[in-house]
Amino acid sequence: MTKHEILISEVEWGTRAREEYGDIEELANSIKRLGLINPITIERPNLLRAGGRRLTAATLLGWTSIPCRFFDELSEIGRLEVELEENIKRKDLAWPEEVKLKARLHELKKKEAREQGEGWTVDQTAEVAGINKTALERDLRLARALESDPDLAKTLNKDSARTKARRSVETAKRQITAASINLSDQIQNGDAICLMQSLPDKSIDLILFDPPYAEGFDKKMATGEYKDGSWDNVYGEVDDTKESIYPLIKEVLIEAKRVLKDNSHMYMFFSLRPDKFAEIAYLIKEAGLKFQQQPLFWIKPSQANYEPYKRFTVNYEPFFFIYNGTTPRELNSQSNATFPFSVSPNKQHPAEKPIGLYQALVELSSNKGEVVLDPMAGSGISLVAAKSLERKVIGFELDKSWFDLIKVNLSNLDTNGGEKE
C-alpha cells in the first residue's frame, strides 16, 4: 500500500472532537522516540477518517506534515483498523464486540508482520487502536476469556466480566485443590434439608445460620442494582424470593429443633426490614424453637448512602438468638446485644460475615470439642471460625463452587495452624 504525505494544515477534522484524545504527551514522546508506526487515514480529498490522536501528537511535536494513507486504497486489515477506531470513539460497540475486534486486529497485524518477516507488539496495536497499552492488554485477556466462556458476554460491563473471569479461574483452581483434600470434619455438598435429615437427634451444640434474605439479592447483583455487579453466583440455583426461601428456612428450622441438644443455641441472621422481623419470628415459632424477642445486631462500618441528608446510613444487620427448650443454656460470658466487627477486605462471598463475629458467637455459646453446624455455609468462614476455636464442625453447602472453597479454607486453617485472615 502506498504511503502519502499530507500537510497537517490541510487535514479536515469534520465532526471529530479533538479535545477527547487523552494522554497525547505520552503518545508524542513515543512517536518522537520510535517514529510514526501507523499513518493516519484520509478519505479523499482531505477528511480525517482515523488517527486523531496521532495527528494531535504530531502537531504537538511541531510537525507540518504527516504520513497518511487513503481509505479507498486500504486492505481488509486497514479498513478493520478504521472500523475499530471509529466505533470506539463513537461508542457504537457493546463491550464484547469491542474486545473481540481489538483481539482480531492484533492477530491480523501480527500475521501481516510475520508474512513480511517482521515482528508486531501490543504497543503497536495500542497505537493503532488509539488506546493505552495496559488497557489493550486487559482487553486482549478478556477476549481470550470470552472464547473459553461465551456467557461472559452477558455481563454488564468489562470490569464485571474481568472479575467474573478471574473468579472462574480461581474456582477451577479450588476444584483441583479441593479434590485432593481429605477432612476429618463433616463437610458435604448438597441440599441442607436432606443432609440435616441424616444427622442424629440432639447431636449439635450450636447452629450458625445465615440464609438468603428473600430480598432478590441474586437478581439485584446480576443486574447491577447493587454497586458490585460482579458476583454472578450468590446462592447457586436458589431464587432469593419469599416463595423459594421461606419454605426452605422453615424446613431448616424444623430440622434444627430436632438436631439441637436441649437448651442449646442457634444464631440466625435476617433482613433488617420490619416486615421480615415478624415473618422470620413466625417461622421460628412454627418450628417449635424459642428466641429472644429483641434481635442482636452486627454493627459494621457505614455503607454508601446516596442521600445522606435525607435518610440515615444503615450500619447494622440483625440476627436472632434462638434456643431449643424452655430455658437456654447459660452463655459462657456476659455480652452486649451489639457486635461491632469490620467487613473483611478479602471477603470471598457477597453475604459473608466477619470471622471475628462468628468467633464471638462460638465462644459465647459452645465449648471446646463441641459440635457447630452451619447448614448453608457459603464460603465456610463460620466453620473456619469454629474450628479455629477447637470446635468440631459440620457444614453443608448446595453450590459446588462455594463447597470447594469451604474445603480449601478449612484446609488452609489446618495447614497454617491458626485463624484465617
TAMO-V429709 format. One record per backbone hydrogen bond with DSSP energy under -1.0 kcal/mol. CO is the residue of the C=O (numbers start at 0). NH is the residue of the N-H. Records with the same first field share a line. If there is no record, write none. Layout:
CO = NH + NH
This chain:
3 = 67
5 = 65
6 = 9
7 = 10
11 = 47
12 = 15
16 = 19
21 = 23
22 = 26
23 = 27
24 = 28
25 = 29
26 = 30
27 = 31
28 = 32
29 = 33
30 = 34
39 = 68
40 = 48 + 49
41 = 70
42 = 46
45 = 11
46 = 42
49 = 40
50 = 54
51 = 55
52 = 56
53 = 57
54 = 58
55 = 59
56 = 60
57 = 62
58 = 61
63 = 7
65 = 5
66 = 39
67 = 3
68 = 41
69 = 72
70 = 73
74 = 78
75 = 79
76 = 80
77 = 81
78 = 82
79 = 83
80 = 84
81 = 85
82 = 86
83 = 87
84 = 88
85 = 89
86 = 91
93 = 97
94 = 98
95 = 99
96 = 100
97 = 101
98 = 102
99 = 103
100 = 104
101 = 105
102 = 106
103 = 107
104 = 108
105 = 109
106 = 110
107 = 111
108 = 112
109 = 113
110 = 114
112 = 117
113 = 116
120 = 124
121 = 125
122 = 126
123 = 127
124 = 128
125 = 129 + 130
131 = 135
132 = 136
133 = 137
134 = 138
135 = 139
136 = 140
137 = 141
138 = 142
139 = 143
140 = 144
141 = 145
142 = 146
143 = 147
144 = 148
148 = 151
149 = 152
150 = 153
151 = 154
156 = 160
157 = 161
158 = 162
159 = 163
160 = 164
161 = 165
162 = 166
163 = 167
164 = 168
165 = 169
166 = 170
167 = 171
168 = 172
169 = 173
170 = 174
171 = 175
172 = 176
173 = 177
174 = 178
176 = 179
177 = 180
184 = 186
185 = 394
187 = 396
190 = 194
191 = 195
192 = 196
195 = 198
203 = 260
205 = 372
206 = 266
208 = 268
215 = 219
216 = 220
217 = 221
218 = 222
219 = 224 + 225
226 = 228
229 = 231
234 = 237
238 = 240
239 = 215
240 = 244
241 = 245
244 = 248
245 = 249
246 = 250
247 = 251
248 = 252
249 = 253
250 = 254
251 = 255
252 = 256
253 = 257
254 = 258
255 = 259
257 = 201
258 = 202 + 203
260 = 263
262 = 328
263 = 323
264 = 206
265 = 321
266 = 208
267 = 319
272 = 276
273 = 277
274 = 278
275 = 279
276 = 280
277 = 281
278 = 282
279 = 283
280 = 284
281 = 285
282 = 286
283 = 288
284 = 287
289 = 322
295 = 318
296 = 338
297 = 316
298 = 340
306 = 309 + 310
314 = 299
316 = 297
317 = 269
318 = 295
319 = 267
320 = 291
321 = 265
322 = 289
323 = 262
336 = 296
338 = 298
343 = 346
348 = 351
353 = 357
354 = 358
355 = 359
356 = 360
357 = 361
358 = 362
359 = 363
360 = 364
361 = 365
363 = 331
366 = 369
369 = 391
370 = 204 + 205
371 = 393
372 = 207
373 = 395
376 = 379
379 = 383
380 = 384
381 = 385
382 = 386
383 = 387
385 = 390
386 = 389
389 = 368
391 = 371
392 = 185
393 = 373
394 = 187
395 = 376
396 = 189
398 = 402
399 = 403
400 = 404
401 = 405
402 = 406
403 = 407
404 = 408
405 = 409
406 = 410
407 = 411
408 = 412
409 = 413
410 = 414
411 = 415
412 = 416
